[in-house]
Amino acid sequence: MSQCLRIAVADDEPDMRDYYRRILPRLGHRVVGVSATGAELLDQCRECRPDLVITDVKMPDMDGIEAAIRLTRDQPTPVIVVSALHDPETIGRATAEPTVTYLAKPIRQAELGPVITQAVRRFEQWQAGRKDGDGIVPTVSETRPAR
Amino acid sequence: MATPPAPLPSSGRVLIVDDDPDTRANLCDILELDGYEIETAGTLAEVLARPAWDDVFAILLDRQLPDGTAEELLPRLRQLAPEAAVMIVTGHSDLHGAIAALRQGAFDYILKPINPEPLRASLMRVADRYRLARGKRHSEDAFRTLVEAAPCLIILVRPDFSLLYLNPCAEEVTGHAAGEVIGRNALEQFIPPEYRSAIAESWRRVLAGQLIRGVETPVLCRDGSRRWVLWNGQAVMELEGIPGAAPPPDPASPYRFEGTAVLAIGQDITALKLSQERTLQAERLAAIGQMMTGLAHESGNALARSQACLEMLAMELQEQPEALELVGRIQKAQNHLQQLYDEVRNYAAPLKLEREPWPLDAVWRQAWSNLAVRRQGRDVLLHEETANVNLHTLIDPFRMEQVFRNIFENALAACADPVSIAVTCTEARIDAIPAIRVTIQDNGPGLTPEVRRRIFEPFFTTKTKGTGLGMAIARRIVEAHGGQIDADTTPGASSPGARRFAGASIHLLLPRDSS
């Protein structure tokens, strides 16, 4: 494990929240916030300043992509957007965000670790690009929807 | 096919056979009054040398000719001009001879000296009869032409269901030559077993005098396929001279059947049925699509939750191998469910291609290597023949890989070891656009006509597992690329090398630049 990240998660399904709570520590990370809606996620992020956010797309009051967009504005953070929708529109919206990495549900423990690493690297590259002022956002090969 | 009849000459042609020029001239004078065409002959030899007899409707024949008698000529005339009426011209003294001639088939006799009025009246009767017979024959020819040229199936079935007649269209649709099937049981020959009792019942109703309209049945064809036919049926009575019908066993009545038969007139509606089925399928897919939109998120989420819980459970059970083994089994079932769900959702979802320049062989090799698990423990070989073919394409590699995978999967499922699968590429064109033809052949049992026809239908499967969407998805993807896909069975080739692949063949025709 390269680095212990402080991670905030959001999903309207209790099963999924429970999953993150149990699995992420096994991957060497710490869960610092657990929310059931997009608005709740933003509130928590303001308080706990996580290193990474993992959020479902479809949630009551605000969807995960919208939450990621607002988060980028206030406190840029790498976000993994997780969805069972994987329709082109959702994927397009998610991957248009430089801070967002898309992950298709169902999540498998084996792929969660590499996706976290990829999300962080993408975010760091984007930030480096911003500091250099060239505005170029490196694209990382997206996770394509499952068959 | 019979040609339409030539119009009847004004009054027909009369042949006068007499060696006495005065009698000939006299007869000519009388007959010209009625506008007949007249031809004369003085000897028996002259008569027999005549070329054509078609339009001769009457022959006035002198009993005594220099080179023979009317009795000698009559049998020949019956052969040469069976429709012509022969009238013997004779004197009072020779009445017995004339009567003998009548017995031999002469129509009438005329006494010398000739009385014009009875002769004219008699000829008038003959001409009328001739004209009627001709007219009847012409109309029979016309009807025969109609029946034989009709673009619908016409069959006649006897009350014992033996086939009496089928027209050329019925021959063409069923693939059976009339000579092969006439006399056979029409029910067993043409009607699939599951429809026989219903059709037998409707034929019985027809024979009892009912009209049957709009009965649909599949018809069995010579090549084992079925075609859909829409039938109208009714009884016909006392048929004679059925065109093309083979003589029934009774030689005394050739081409003749008296009694009632079933006349069935059918329209080949296979194409219509197919398009109806396609419409139905499209409607079913649209309904599934709507359903999927509604179900997609919730089922996807449910599957995701189930997956998450399974992984958590596996963590809890690390120290309990037996329980962990059960979790593994649930995981397998879960994977299967996920795969089915993905397939159906994928088929119902709109297809958007992401085209990239890509060598085609890399795509099928990727598909092949992704099937490593399926190939494990089996004796399987993949042959490639791509010599001199430019394999560069602009395609969606991910989608095309799916096409190859689905085709390979089917081949692996259908073939017994040792399995040989050959991928052959050739240069081709689609409407003048450069394309690649890819043929994937296996050495399995091949495709039955039924499978060949339905292989690309969604939800059609010969396997016990799976959604039956594999080839339907393949077609969808290939067509989205502007290509074509079809399937057939490679005919067993003579060379042993070719025989290896005498199983199913799937042909892809892909434009090089699919955008």
Chai-1 contact restraints between the chains, C-beta under 6 A:
chainA,res_idxA,chainB,res_idxB,connection_type,confidence,min_distance_angstrom,max_distance_angstrom,comment,restraint_id
A,E13,B,R305,contact,1.0,0.0,6.0,A-B,restraint_1
A,D15,B,R305,contact,1.0,0.0,6.0,A-B,restraint_2
A,D15,B,A308,contact,1.0,0.0,6.0,A-B,restraint_3
A,D15,B,C309,contact,1.0,0.0,6.0,A-B,restraint_4
A,M16,B,A308,contact,1.0,0.0,6.0,A-B,restraint_5
A,Y19,B,A308,contact,1.0,0.0,6.0,A-B,restraint_6
A,R22,B,M312,contact,1.0,0.0,6.0,A-B,restraint_7
A,A84,B,G300,contact,1.0,0.0,6.0,A-B,restraint_8
A,A84,B,N301,contact,1.0,0.0,6.0,A-B,restraint_9
A,A84,B,A304,contact,1.0,0.0,6.0,A-B,restraint_10
A,L85,B,H297,contact,1.0,0.0,6.0,A-B,restraint_11
A,P88,B,K352,contact,1.0,0.0,6.0,A-B,restraint_12
A,K105,B,A304,contact,1.0,0.0,6.0,A-B,restraint_13
A,P106,B,L303,contact,1.0,0.0,6.0,A-B,restraint_14
A,P106,B,A304,contact,1.0,0.0,6.0,A-B,restraint_15
A,P106,B,Q307,contact,1.0,0.0,6.0,A-B,restraint_16
A,Q109,B,E311,contact,1.0,0.0,6.0,A-B,restraint_17
A,A146,B,D342,contact,1.0,0.0,6.0,A-B,restraint_18
A,R147,B,D342,contact,1.0,0.0,6.0,A-B,restraint_19
